């Protein structure tokens, strides 16, 4: 039985993590329309996707996540769309539950809960994650971080993906909190950076995306006071204070690097945390 949803996986030189993802969801592949968009690849990403069987593969010369997502949309067979980063993992039951949920008219944007895998991460990297777990983003059942799905009505809310860094944040901000749904099933897994330097590199991209969206789409929904609320939560947890020092230093470094990234015009460059692969 088909789940009547198209799954779009943009992938740039991600043969190893893509293979891991496709192996994990293999039992669901023949019930979904799965499109892997290998863009600007110099490795075996496209071959790994073809070897998975029930997967359509598109190849683009340009290394561009935006172009890959738009190409996947253009090739989609169903109005319900699910977008997966190639470096996450999830169970087939969780993916199918997300697809089923998005058939409902009242579920316009959704994702499963997320689990952060920290095995192999250094102590400073773990310290950062300890504080990040107290942010509004983590506590308010966010959608995104590598997986999000749109119902037919949700996908109709915008046209092509714009030329922005933070595609998942762009989508999330198109919907008020009441429209964002956490789908049932086991959490999907995101692999944390293994070093603090790698974490700062990830922050560079994330914060550049946030700054870019604020500049280009100033009317999109935002939640003011997030930093104040985080400091309040940390203040009530003295055992977290040493980790907050690490968090604050990484945050400042990431924000400075993000501003440099935007100033340099390198907004279209694929950036990945190779330490977590």
C-alpha positions in Angstrom: 0.0 0.0 0.0 1.4 3.4 -1.0 1.7 6.2 1.6 1.1 8.8 -1.2 4.0 11.0 -0.3 7.2 12.0 -2.0 10.4 11.9 0.0 13.1 14.3 -1.3 16.8 13.7 -0.2 19.3 16.3 -1.4 22.8 14.9 -1.2 26.2 16.3 -2.0 29.2 13.9 -1.6 27.3 12.0 1.0 27.7 8.4 -0.1 28.4 7.0 3.4 25.6 8.7 5.4 23.2 8.3 2.6 23.8 4.6 2.5 23.2 4.5 6.3 19.9 6.4 5.9 18.6 4.4 3.0 19.4 1.1 4.7 17.6 2.2 7.8 14.4 3.1 5.9 14.6 0.3 3.4 11.3 -1.5 4.3 9.4 1.8 3.6 11.0 2.6 0.2 8.5 0.7 -1.9 5.6 2.4 -0.2 6.9 5.9 -0.9 8.0 8.0 -3.8 11.7 8.5 -2.9 13.8 10.9 -4.9 17.5 11.3 -4.2 19.0 14.4 -5.8 22.8 14.0 -6.0 24.1 17.5 -6.7 27.7 18.4 -7.6 28.9 15.0 -6.4 32.4 13.7 -6.9 31.9 10.5 -4.9 29.5 7.5 -5.2 26.4 9.2 -3.8 24.3 8.5 -6.9 25.5 4.9 -7.1 24.6 4.3 -3.5 21.1 5.7 -4.1 20.6 3.5 -7.1 21.7 0.4 -5.2 19.0 1.0 -2.7 16.4 -0.2 -5.2 13.1 1.6 -5.1 14.6 5.1 -5.3 14.6 7.6 -8.2 17.9 9.4 -8.7 18.4 12.8 -10.2 21.9 14.2 -10.8 22.7 17.9 -10.9 26.1 19.3 -11.9 25.7 22.2 -9.5 26.4 21.7 -5.8 23.4 23.4 -4.4 20.9 22.2 -1.8 18.3 24.8 -2.9 18.6 23.6 -6.5 18.4 20.0 -5.4 15.2 20.5 -3.3 13.5 22.4 -6.1 14.5 19.7 -8.6 13.1 17.1 -6.3 9.9 19.1 -6.0 9.6 19.3 -9.8 9.9 15.5 -10.0 7.6 14.7 -7.1 4.6 12.5 -7.8 2.6 13.5 -4.7 1.6 16.8 -3.2 2.6 15.6 0.3 6.4 16.2 0.6 9.0 15.0 3.1 12.5 16.4 3.1 15.3 14.5 4.6 18.9 15.5 5.1 21.2 12.6 4.0 23.1 12.5 7.3 20.1 11.7 9.6 18.8 8.3 10.5 15.2 7.1 11.3 13.1 4.0 11.3 10.8 3.1 8.5 7.8 3.1 10.9 8.6 6.7 11.9 8.9 7.8 8.2 5.6 6.1 7.3 3.9 7.6 10.3 5.0 11.1 9.3 3.7 10.4 5.7 0.3 9.2 7.1 0.0 12.2 9.4 0.5 14.7 6.5 -2.5 13.3 4.7 -4.6 15.1 7.2 -5.8 18.6 6.3 -5.0 20.0 9.8 -1.3 18.8 9.7 0.4 21.4 7.5 4.0 21.0 8.7 5.4 18.2 10.8 8.4 16.2 11.8 9.2 13.5 14.3 10.9 14.3 17.6 14.7 14.5 17.3 17.4 12.6 19.3 20.9 14.0 19.4 23.6 11.3 19.2 26.6 12.5 21.2 28.7 9.3 21.3 32.2 10.3 20.2 31.7 13.9 21.0 34.4 15.7 23.1 33.6 17.1 26.5 33.5 20.7 25.3 31.1 19.6 22.5 28.9 17.8 25.0 29.0 20.9 27.2 27.6 23.0 24.4 24.9 20.4 23.7 23.9 20.4 27.4 23.0 24.1 27.2 21.5 23.9 23.7 19.0 21.3 25.1 17.6 24.1 27.3 16.8 26.5 24.4 13.3 27.3 23.2 14.2 25.6 19.9 14.7 22.3 21.7 12.1 22.6 24.3 9.2 23.6 22.2 9.0 20.5 20.0 10.6 22.2 17.0 10.2 21.0 13.4 13.3 20.7 11.3 16.9 19.8 12.1 17.1 17.5 9.1 13.6 16.3 8.7 10.4 18.1 7.9 7.2 17.3 6.0 4.5 19.3 4.4 0.9 18.4 3.7 -0.5 19.4 0.3 -1.9 22.6 1.9 1.4 23.3 3.6 3.4 22.9 0.5 1.0 25.2 -1.4 2.0 28.0 1.0 5.1 28.9 -1.0 6.5 28.3 -4.5 10.1 27.3 -5.0 12.6 27.2 -2.2 14.2 30.6 -2.0 18.0 31.1 -2.2 18.6 31.0 1.5 20.9 29.0 3.8 18.3 27.9 6.4 15.7 26.1 4.3 14.2 24.3 7.2 13.9 27.5 9.3 12.4 29.3 6.4 9.7 26.7 6.2 9.1 26.6 9.9 8.6 30.3 10.1 5.9 30.2 7.5 3.7 28.5 10.1 2.4 29.6 13.5 3.2 27.2 16.4 -0.3 25.7 16.3 0.3 24.5 12.8 3.5 22.7 13.6 2.9 19.1 14.5 5.2 16.4 16.1 4.5 13.1 14.4 4.3 9.8 16.3 7.0 7.2 16.3 10.6 6.9 17.5 12.7 10.1 17.2 14.9 10.5 14.2 18.6 10.8 15.0 21.0 13.7 14.3 24.7 13.2 14.9 26.3 15.9 17.1 29.6 17.5 16.1 32.5 15.6 17.7 34.6 18.7 18.5 33.9 22.2 19.7 35.5 23.5 16.5 33.1 21.5 14.4 30.3 22.8 16.5 31.3 26.4 15.8 31.4 25.5 12.2 27.9 24.3 12.3 26.9 27.4 14.2 28.5 29.5 11.5 26.0 28.1 8.9 23.0 28.1 11.3 23.5 31.7 12.4 24.3 32.9 8.9 20.9 31.4 7.9 19.1 33.1 10.7 20.7 36.5 9.9 20.0 36.1 6.3 16.3 35.3 6.9 15.9 38.2 9.2 17.2 40.5 6.5 15.3 39.0 3.5 12.0 38.1 5.2 11.6 40.5 8.1 7.8 39.7 8.4 8.2 36.1 9.2 7.2 34.9 12.6 9.8 35.1 15.4 9.9 34.4 19.1 11.5 37.4 20.9 13.2 36.9 24.3 14.7 33.5 23.5 18.1 34.3 24.9 16.6 35.8 28.1 14.6 32.7 28.7 17.7 30.5 28.1 19.7 32.5 30.7 16.8 32.1 33.1 16.8 28.3 32.7 20.6 28.1 33.1 20.5 30.3 36.2 18.2 27.8 37.9 20.6 25.0 37.2 24.0 25.7 38.9 25.4 22.4 37.6 25.0 23.8 34.0 27.0 27.0 34.7 30.4 25.6 33.6 28.8 24.3 30.4 27.3 27.8 29.8 30.7 29.3 29.6 31.6 26.9 26.8 28.2 27.6 25.1 28.6 31.3 25.3 32.1 31.2 23.8 31.0 29.0 21.0 28.0 31.1 20.3 30.0 34.3 20.1 32.5 32.6 17.8 29.8 31.2 15.6 28.0 34.5 15.3 31.2 36.3 14.3 31.9 33.7 11.7 28.4 33.9 10.4 28.6 37.6 9.8 31.9 37.1 8.0 30.3 34.4 5.9 27.5 36.7 4.8 29.9 39.5 4.1 32.0 37.3 1.9 28.9 36.3 -0.2 29.5 32.6 0.4 25.9 31.8 1.0 25.5 29.2 -1.7 28.3 26.9 -0.6 27.5 23.5 0.8 28.8 23.2 4.3 28.7 20.0 6.3 30.0 18.8 9.6 32.5 16.1 8.5 33.3 15.2 12.1 29.9 13.6 12.7 30.0 11.4 9.6 
